[in-house]
Amino acid sequence: MKPTLSIPALLLILPGSVLMAEPVVDLTDVSYDGGALPDGQTAITAAVQILLDRAGVSPSVIDGYAGGMSTSAISGFELREGLPVDGEMDQDVWDRLGGPDADAYLQDYTITADDMDVRGSPLPDDYSDLAELDALPFTSVAEAIAEQFHMDQEFLEGMNPAASFVEGETIVVVDPGEDKSGEVARIEIRKADQRLVAFDEDDDIISNYPVAVGSDQTPSPVEAVAVGPTYTYQPDVNFQQGENNEVLTLPPGPNGPVGMVWIDLSKPTYGIHGTPEPASLFSAASHGCVRMTNWDVMELAEMTGQGVTVEFVE
């Protein structure tokens, strides 16, 4: 007697058919019904993260998960808007973000030849091996595009479950809005909040970013801004990495220890810089500096120049 197969166990792909997969969340029709952001990965949390990013209050990576980063970003937005600061999602926050009338959260993006210019394999962990390379680029097309649109890589892949990430392919990405512009007059590093707040000359908030902080309370003006910096590893000055006891110069690139930008502070070896692991800001310490996502620190660098005061605040 032949065995029988139940319908769920049998997958038939007919000639000419297309196997479709659903994205991890549906951002085509998002509404807010009140209350805190729900647990897990949800469309409403992704929408709020996108709206915060558009408003100049970075949630770090857009991933659709409620948690510490979303809470701190909501607090930063409430601070700027003069609302009670509790980090909780409510109707006032939703309305001030423009949620009821928000433009589309997603946009189509066609992968270009430039997007394909990636390493294609993981980078070595050891600094001595990294120092032998010419650059520390993105390791995959998905990683490069995720950073371009402020997305967690897994979230990008989850929104495009059938994508191959090849040149000419059209995928969906979030629309984080335009970069903020202005002229930063002073910066506060708020250690307790794990946020960097940038003010203009009128002391109005221009932008607000999540950071990992390893510095003491030390006012320290900006001395220089370097885009695409190399990184000098000095074990006697900074920290010990692996078995490396010698000074090493690591090449530039988004996956370097300081990412895409180094904002040099007057205190020796201290700076504000990017990171190769944007999702780690709330879970890893910084070696004496202020670490940001590559896209946030690049936006900040465009608005910051020599002499801007940087103050660390408990």
C-alpha positions in Angstrom: 0.0 0.0 0.0 1.4 3.4 -1.0 1.9 5.9 1.8 -0.2 9.0 1.6 1.0 12.6 1.9 -0.9 15.3 3.7 -1.4 18.6 1.8 1.0 20.6 4.1 3.8 18.1 3.4 3.5 18.4 -0.3 4.7 21.5 -2.2 3.8 21.7 -5.9 5.4 24.3 -8.1 3.5 24.4 -11.3 5.2 25.5 -14.6 5.3 29.2 -14.9 4.4 29.8 -11.2 6.4 32.0 -8.8 7.1 30.9 -5.3 6.3 33.9 -3.1 7.5 34.5 0.5 6.0 37.0 2.9 8.1 39.8 4.4 8.6 39.7 8.2 6.3 42.6 8.7 3.7 44.4 6.6 4.4 48.1 6.4 1.8 48.9 3.7 -1.0 49.9 6.1 0.2 50.7 9.6 -2.0 52.2 12.4 -1.5 52.9 16.1 -4.1 51.8 18.5 -2.6 53.2 21.7 -0.5 51.7 24.4 3.1 50.6 24.5 5.0 49.1 21.6 4.3 45.4 21.5 6.8 42.7 22.2 8.6 41.0 19.3 9.1 42.3 15.8 6.1 44.3 14.6 5.1 46.7 11.9 4.1 49.5 14.3 7.6 49.4 15.9 9.3 49.5 12.5 7.1 52.4 11.5 7.9 54.3 14.7 11.6 53.7 14.2 11.4 55.1 10.7 9.5 58.1 11.8 12.0 58.8 14.6 14.8 58.6 12.0 13.0 61.0 9.7 12.6 63.4 12.7 16.3 63.5 13.4 16.2 61.2 16.5 18.0 58.1 15.5 16.8 54.7 16.7 20.1 53.2 15.6 19.2 50.2 13.4 15.7 49.9 12.1 14.6 46.3 12.9 11.0 46.4 14.1 11.9 45.3 17.6 10.8 47.2 20.7 13.6 47.6 23.2 16.2 49.8 24.8 17.1 51.6 21.6 13.5 52.5 20.7 12.8 53.6 24.3 15.8 55.9 24.3 14.9 57.4 20.9 11.3 58.0 22.0 12.7 59.7 25.1 15.0 61.9 22.9 12.0 62.8 20.8 9.9 63.7 23.8 12.7 65.9 25.1 12.9 67.8 21.9 9.2 68.2 21.6 8.6 69.3 25.2 6.6 66.2 26.0 6.8 64.4 29.4 10.0 62.2 29.0 9.2 58.6 29.8 10.3 56.7 26.7 6.8 55.2 26.3 4.9 55.2 23.1 1.6 57.1 23.3 -0.8 59.0 21.1 1.0 62.4 21.6 4.3 60.8 20.4 2.5 59.2 17.4 0.8 62.4 16.5 3.9 64.6 16.8 5.8 62.0 14.7 3.2 62.6 12.0 2.1 58.9 12.1 -1.5 59.6 11.1 -0.4 61.2 7.8 3.0 59.6 7.3 4.3 59.0 3.8 5.0 55.4 2.6 7.5 53.7 4.9 9.0 51.6 2.1 10.5 52.3 -1.3 11.8 50.3 -4.2 15.5 50.1 -4.7 17.3 48.6 -7.7 20.7 47.1 -6.8 23.6 48.7 -8.8 27.1 47.7 -9.8 28.5 49.8 -7.0 26.5 47.9 -4.5 28.2 44.7 -5.7 31.7 46.1 -4.8 32.0 44.2 -1.6 34.5 41.6 -0.2 32.1 38.7 -0.5 33.5 36.9 2.5 34.0 37.5 6.2 36.9 39.6 7.4 39.5 38.0 9.7 39.2 38.8 13.4 42.8 39.3 14.3 44.2 42.8 13.9 47.5 41.7 12.5 45.6 40.0 9.6 43.4 43.1 9.1 46.5 45.3 8.9 47.7 43.3 5.9 44.6 44.2 3.9 44.1 47.2 1.6 40.7 48.1 3.0 38.0 46.8 5.3 34.9 46.9 3.1 31.4 45.6 3.5 31.4 41.8 3.4 28.1 41.4 1.5 25.7 43.3 -0.7 23.0 42.9 1.9 25.3 44.5 4.6 26.1 47.4 2.3 22.5 48.1 1.4 21.3 47.7 5.0 23.7 50.4 6.2 22.7 52.7 3.4 19.1 52.6 4.5 19.7 52.4 8.3 18.4 48.8 8.5 19.4 45.8 10.4 20.8 43.3 7.9 18.4 40.5 9.0 15.5 42.9 8.8 16.4 43.8 5.2 16.7 40.2 4.3 13.5 39.4 6.1 11.7 42.1 4.1 13.0 40.6 0.9 12.8 36.8 1.6 13.0 35.8 -2.1 15.9 38.2 -3.0 19.2 37.1 -4.3 20.9 40.6 -3.8 22.3 40.7 -7.3 22.8 43.6 -9.7 19.6 44.8 -11.4 17.3 43.2 -8.8 14.7 45.4 -7.3 14.1 45.1 -3.6 12.2 47.0 -0.9 13.9 49.1 1.7 12.7 51.6 4.3 12.6 55.3 3.6 14.5 56.9 6.5 14.2 60.4 5.1 16.8 63.0 4.3 19.9 63.6 6.4 19.6 66.4 8.9 21.4 69.6 8.1 22.6 72.5 10.2 25.6 73.8 12.1 26.4 72.1 15.4 27.6 74.5 18.1 27.9 72.1 21.0 27.5 68.4 21.8 26.4 66.7 24.9 27.2 63.0 25.6 24.5 61.9 28.0 26.0 58.8 29.5 23.0 57.7 31.6 20.8 57.9 28.5 23.4 56.5 26.1 22.6 59.4 23.7 24.5 62.1 21.9 22.6 65.4 21.6 23.7 68.0 19.1 22.7 71.7 19.6 22.8 74.7 17.3 24.0 78.2 18.4 20.5 79.0 19.7 20.7 75.9 21.9 18.0 74.1 20.0 18.4 70.4 19.4 19.4 69.6 15.8 19.7 65.8 16.2 19.9 63.1 18.8 21.8 59.7 18.4 22.3 56.5 20.4 25.9 55.9 21.4 28.2 53.5 23.3 30.2 55.5 25.8 33.6 54.7 27.3 34.8 58.2 28.3 34.9 60.0 31.6 33.3 63.4 32.3 35.7 65.5 30.3 34.8 68.6 28.3 36.8 68.2 25.1 36.4 70.3 21.9 36.6 68.8 18.4 40.0 69.2 16.8 39.4 67.6 13.4 37.0 65.4 11.4 38.3 62.6 9.3 36.2 60.6 6.8 37.5 57.2 5.8 40.2 57.1 8.5 42.8 54.5 9.1 43.1 53.1 12.6 46.2 53.0 14.7 46.2 50.1 17.2 48.4 51.0 20.2 48.2 48.2 22.8 50.2 50.2 25.4 47.8 53.1 25.1 44.4 51.7 24.4 43.6 48.0 24.8 45.0 44.5 24.1 43.6 42.7 21.1 44.4 39.0 20.9 48.2 38.3 20.9 49.1 41.6 19.2 51.7 43.5 21.2 53.0 45.8 18.4 51.6 49.0 17.0 49.5 48.3 13.8 47.9 50.5 11.2 44.5 49.1 10.0 43.2 50.3 6.6 40.0 52.3 6.2 36.5 51.0 5.6 33.1 50.6 7.1 34.2 47.4 8.9 37.2 49.0 10.5 37.3 49.4 14.3 36.3 53.1 14.0 34.0 52.7 11.0 33.6 55.5 8.4 34.4 58.6 10.5 36.7 59.7 13.3 35.8 63.0 15.0 39.0 63.8 16.9 38.7 65.3 20.4 41.4 67.3 22.2 42.0 64.6 24.8 44.6 62.2 23.4 43.2 59.0 21.8 39.6 60.1 22.4 37.1 60.5 19.6 33.6 60.1 18.3 33.5 57.4 15.6 31.6 54.7 13.7 31.3 51.0 14.3 31.3 47.8 12.1 28.5 46.4 14.3 25.7 49.0 14.5 23.3 46.6 16.4 25.8 46.3 19.3 25.6 49.9 20.6 23.5 49.0 23.6 25.2 45.7 24.4 28.9 46.4 24.1 31.3 48.9 25.7 33.5 51.3 23.9 37.3 51.5 24.5 37.4 55.0 25.9 35.5 56.7 23.0 32.0 57.4 21.8 30.8 54.9 19.3 27.9 55.5 16.8 26.5 53.8 13.7 28.3 54.7 10.6 25.4 56.6 9.1 24.7 58.6 12.3 28.4 59.7 12.7 28.6 60.6 9.0 25.5 62.8 9.4 27.0 64.4 12.5 30.4 64.9 10.8 28.7 67.0 8.1 27.4 69.4 10.7 30.4 69.5 13.0 33.7 71.3 12.8 36.8 72.3 14.7 36.1 73.9 18.1 32.7 72.4 18.7 32.5 71.7 22.5 31.9 68.1 23.5 30.8 67.6 27.1 30.2 64.3 28.9 27.2 64.5 31.2 26.0 61.9 33.7 
